[in-house]
Amino acid sequence: MAKIEIIITDSRGEELTRLQSIDLELGSQSLDEIEAAVEKLKKKILPEISSELLSQAQREFTEDKKKTQT
């Protein structure tokens, strides 16, 4: 079993968020089982990553908008 941890950082390397750690079941570690586990992981985690990145972009846009209005 492998453990996957995703940390999203900004361009300065500062941590923005840390997503939940995920255990990756690799079975007997054959190529087919590894590929299947990675596909399963992608389907599970990519929507969460997309959501987090969009939320961060929206926060930054809102902050920039507030700065230019004052």
C-alpha positions in Angstrom: 0.0 0.0 0.0 1.2 3.5 -0.8 0.1 6.7 0.8 -0.6 9.8 -1.4 -0.6 13.3 0.1 -1.3 16.3 -2.0 -0.1 19.8 -0.8 -1.0 22.8 -2.9 1.5 25.7 -2.7 1.6 29.1 -4.3 4.4 30.4 -6.5 6.5 31.3 -3.5 6.3 27.8 -2.2 3.9 28.7 0.7 1.4 26.0 1.5 -2.1 27.0 0.6 -3.8 23.8 1.5 -3.1 20.2 2.3 -5.7 17.6 1.1 -6.6 14.5 2.9 -4.0 11.7 2.7 -5.2 8.8 0.6 -4.1 5.2 0.8 -3.5 3.7 -2.6 -4.2 0.0 -2.8 -1.7 -1.5 -5.2 -2.8 -5.1 -4.8 0.0 -7.4 -5.9 1.6 -4.4 -7.7 1.2 -5.7 -11.2 1.1 -3.0 -13.8 -2.6 -3.5 -14.4 -3.4 -3.1 -10.7 -1.2 0.0 -10.3 -2.8 1.6 -13.4 -6.3 0.8 -12.0 -5.4 2.3 -8.6 -4.0 5.4 -10.2 -7.2 5.8 -12.3 -9.3 5.4 -9.2 -7.2 8.0 -7.4 -7.5 10.5 -10.3 -11.3 10.2 -10.3 -11.5 10.7 -6.5 -8.9 13.5 -6.1 -9.0 15.6 -9.2 -12.4 17.2 -8.5 -11.2 18.1 -5.0 -8.0 19.6 -6.4 -10.0 21.6 -9.1 -12.4 22.9 -6.4 -9.6 24.0 -4.1 -7.7 25.7 -6.9 -10.9 27.5 -8.1 -11.7 28.6 -4.6 -8.2 30.0 -4.1 -8.4 31.9 -7.4 -11.7 33.3 -6.4 -10.3 34.5 -3.1 -7.4 36.1 -4.8 -9.6 37.8 -7.4 -11.9 39.1 -4.6 -9.0 40.5 -2.6 -7.5 42.2 -5.7 -10.9 43.7 -6.5 -11.2 45.1 -3.0 -7.7 46.6 -3.2 -8.5 48.4 -6.5 -11.8 49.7 -5.2 -10.3 51.5 -2.2 
